[in-house]
Amino acid sequence: MANTEKLIQWIENGKQLGNVFSFDINGKTIWSSVGIQKWQGIYKVYVDEIDEENMVAEKYLREEMKEFTNLREAIKFIEQNTQTNLLDMQICKGRRVFNPNFD
């Protein structure tokens, strides 16, 4: 696992970092994807959450893209609004969490 400085360096170099994981709420399994990438000078954060029961129907509980001009604010958003944090993320190789071209 990389340290915070390395993760920040990867983000600043335009690499997409992400985490796909599950967590439980009231006995239900919720799957989430969280990604961050610097794209054209803006830090983009993508978050989705879906109840495992609704995966086939693709009925998301939450799906959003946020843009930040400051990396610190982007990381703060992830830590305060998702079930993961920067240290749980890794470089997305091959399959990305989100397409930064789209809002």
C-alpha positions in Angstrom: 0.0 0.0 0.0 1.3 3.5 -0.9 1.7 6.3 1.6 -0.2 9.6 1.4 2.6 11.5 -0.3 2.9 8.9 -3.1 -0.9 8.8 -3.6 -0.9 12.6 -3.8 1.9 12.5 -6.3 0.0 10.0 -8.5 -3.1 12.3 -8.4 -1.1 15.3 -9.4 0.4 13.3 -12.3 -3.1 12.7 -13.6 -3.5 9.1 -12.5 -6.9 7.9 -11.4 -7.1 6.4 -7.9 -10.1 4.4 -6.8 -11.6 1.9 -4.5 -14.5 -0.5 -5.0 -15.8 -2.0 -1.8 -18.9 -3.0 0.1 -20.3 -2.0 3.5 -23.5 -2.9 5.5 -26.4 -0.6 6.4 -29.2 -2.1 8.4 -28.3 -5.7 7.3 -28.1 -4.8 3.6 -25.0 -5.0 1.6 -24.2 -1.7 -0.3 -21.5 -1.6 -3.0 -19.6 1.6 -3.6 -17.1 2.9 -6.1 -15.1 6.0 -5.2 -12.6 7.6 -7.6 -10.4 10.7 -7.8 -8.5 12.1 -10.7 -6.9 15.4 -11.7 -8.3 16.2 -15.2 -7.6 19.4 -17.1 -6.5 21.2 -13.9 -9.6 20.2 -11.9 -9.8 17.4 -9.3 -12.8 15.2 -10.1 -14.3 12.9 -7.5 -16.8 10.2 -8.5 -19.0 8.3 -5.9 -21.6 5.7 -6.4 -23.5 3.5 -4.0 -25.9 0.7 -4.9 -27.8 -1.9 -2.9 -26.6 -5.4 -3.8 -30.3 -6.3 -4.5 -30.5 -3.6 -7.2 -27.3 -4.2 -9.0 -28.9 -6.0 -12.0 -31.4 -3.2 -12.4 -28.7 -0.6 -11.9 -30.8 1.4 -9.4 -28.2 3.5 -7.7 -28.8 4.9 -4.2 -26.2 7.6 -5.1 -24.2 8.5 -8.2 -22.4 11.8 -8.3 -19.4 13.6 -9.7 -17.9 16.6 -7.8 -15.3 19.0 -9.1 -12.7 20.8 -6.9 -10.0 23.3 -7.6 -8.1 22.2 -4.5 -6.9 18.7 -3.9 -7.2 19.1 -0.1 -10.9 19.9 -0.5 -11.4 16.8 -2.8 -9.8 14.5 -0.3 -11.8 16.1 2.6 -15.0 15.4 0.6 -14.1 11.8 0.2 -13.3 11.4 3.9 -16.5 13.1 5.1 -19.0 11.8 2.5 -18.0 8.2 1.7 -17.1 5.0 3.5 -13.5 5.1 2.3 -10.4 7.4 2.4 -7.4 8.2 0.3 -5.2 5.5 1.9 -7.6 2.8 0.8 -7.3 3.9 -2.8 -5.0 2.5 -5.5 -4.1 3.3 -9.1 -6.8 2.2 -11.5 -5.0 0.0 -14.1 -7.0 -1.1 -17.1 -10.5 -0.5 -15.7 -11.2 2.9 -14.3 -13.9 3.8 -11.7 -15.2 6.7 -13.9 -14.6 8.5 -17.2 -13.3 12.0 -16.3 -14.5 13.4 -19.6 -18.1 13.2 -18.4 -19.7 15.2 -15.6 
